[in-house]
Amino acid sequence: MLGAVVLPLLPALLWRGAPAVAAEPVRILFDVHANPPLFYGSGTAIDPIKPGLTVEMLRMAGERANVAIELSRTPWQRGLYLV
């Protein structure tokens, strides 16, 4: 479900209208619970070997757009507070 929401919004998240030189990274928060195949694992750590489809696609899009992306796993309520 989240992948269906995130992927169409990805260009809007990455477009800033200016070069990404010395810009703040785009912060993307997602829940700590597993949602295969979108997110694997549980807790706040992102698995470096098998992070999930959405995490891999966000990283690839950030590299292609030359935009720094900061991914963070947080509990849902804390994520709402941080945004």
Long-range contacts (C-beta under 8 A, 24 or more apart in sequence): 2-30, 2-35, 2-38, 2-39, 2-54, 3-38, 3-53, 3-54, 6-54, 6-58, 7-54, 7-57, 10-57, 10-58, 10-61, 14-61, 14-62, 14-65, 14-67, 15-65, 16-67, 19-66, 20-65, 20-66, 20-67, 20-68, 23-67, 23-68, 24-68, 25-67, 25-68, 25-69, 25-70, 26-62, 26-67, 26-68, 26-69, 26-70, 27-70, 27-72, 28-58, 28-69, 28-70, 28-71, 28-72, 29-72, 29-73, 29-74, 29-79, 29-82, 29-83, 30-54, 30-71, 30-72, 30-73, 30-74, 30-79, 31-73, 31-74, 31-75, 31-76, 31-79, 32-73, 32-74, 32-75, 39-73, 43-73, 44-72, 44-73, 44-74, 45-73, 46-71, 46-73
